[in-house]
Amino acid sequence: MITNNINISFSFLHEHNIVLSAKEVDFAISRKFIDVRELEKIVDTALIKFPDDEYLLGIALDILLNGSYLKSYSQYLEINYNGENRDDGTIITDDDSVNDKWRYIILMWLFIHRKNDITDYDQINAVYASFDYPSDMVSFVNYMPAQEISKKVGYENIIHNWQRYLDANRYLIKR
């Protein structure tokens, strides 16, 4: 699972002008993608864009009254056919846009913090598996066959295709 190595900071979100909706905040809290100690700043920024969102207001009130965010549940996680939360490790919500945006944020964070060696493959592969093998990532997963003829090979091709994915999907963080 990728969450052990990733902690998206408020400064990263702010630097890239990423504002999270209530579902996106909830998703991040439940998957521990953000540090709850920075939740106040994240929610303050979100409330500017979504001032009437009851869930965000609830988090803000919880922070104001208690000094921290105490609730440790997620109200938006996908429910399986038995009415239970998924526990197979995949990161899926009932809202594809939340999934896609967080996958993009994580891939952008990983790209910026990459090690420029084969250890980056493991990170990409973990995201690919954790988000239930999305087809738009196939071109930069190292064990998948090449999708097109390219002069770039190996690691250079993976990085090139990863950058192309980030460039083509930048709109995901502009929502």
Secondary structure, DSSP 8 states (H G I E B T S, - for coil): -GGGG----HHHHHHTT----HHHHHHHHHHT-S-GGGHHHHHHHHHHH-TT-HHHHHHHHHHHHHSS------SSB-B-TTS-B--SS---BS-HHHHHHHHHHHHHHHHHT--SSTHHHHHHHHHHHHTT--GGGGGG-TTS--SS--S--HHHHHHHHHHHHHHHTGGGG--
